[in-house]
Amino acid sequence: MRIYKTKDYEEMSQKAAQILAAQIITKPDCVLGLATGSSPIGLYQNLVKQYQAGDLDFSEVTSVNLDEYKGLAPDHEQSYRWFMNEHLFWHVNIDPSRTFVPNGREADSQKACDDYNKVMEQAGGADLQLLGIGNNGHIGFNEPGEVFVCDTHCVALTDSTIEANKRFFASEADVPRYAYTMGIRNIMQAKKILLIANGSAKAQALKDALYGPVTPHVPASILQLHADVVVVADEAALELIR
Ligand code: F6R
């Protein structure tokens, strides 16, 4: 595991974008596992800039997103499909038919998850999986629990995640209570993992994930068992790690 410490969010975003861009340049037909949330917004802005400057070509890239709120249609402004369109897909030459996000509109959870596992299988797993980390140590929407869940599944969001994500919605009551998420095996099958984190609110989760015991109570701790993890985090997120 390599850890890059950056001075702030901007530098974290630049560094992480360089790593992601290197993946696209070295393997133009790569499969990128992508994340949403506030952490990767600056990274996506950097990628869009590189594309606009003619330095990046997404035409052969396939993307698979980590998760989606159950019950939100792709044109809902808080859906993760919408987020990806707004922050990346609409601004680069990625083929929309090769961008995959779990289907939040599918009310049948089993079907939504089975369909997404098939997508993952057909894509052959991610070459690089981008991850943020929740304040409670979640990755994707794999919330702390008694076991690691392997494949795409439907989760009940924890109070802490609902609280953290309400900032994106008009009120807490509007935050969906369920989400579809890649499972831990889906994530761990990626050839390379890029974990980004910023801000002191992530410091404890990051410390527990990188240096604590490997336990489903801190889902990100499983990353200690992956052979190729790069962490790019700012000083505040790394403040509890010497
Ligand atoms: C988003 C995702 C989540 C976030 C995490 C951090 O697709 O899978 O695990 O990465 O909740 O969110 P932010 O970046 O908003 O702090």
Boltz pocket constraint, residues with backbone or C-beta under 6 A from the ligand:
constraints:
  - pocket:
      binder: B
      contacts: [[A, 34], [A, 35], [A, 36], [A, 37], [A, 38], [A, 39], [A, 40], [A, 66], [A, 67], [A, 131], [A, 132], [A, 133], [A, 134], [A, 135], [A, 138], [A, 139], [A, 140], [A, 141]]
      max_distance: 6.0
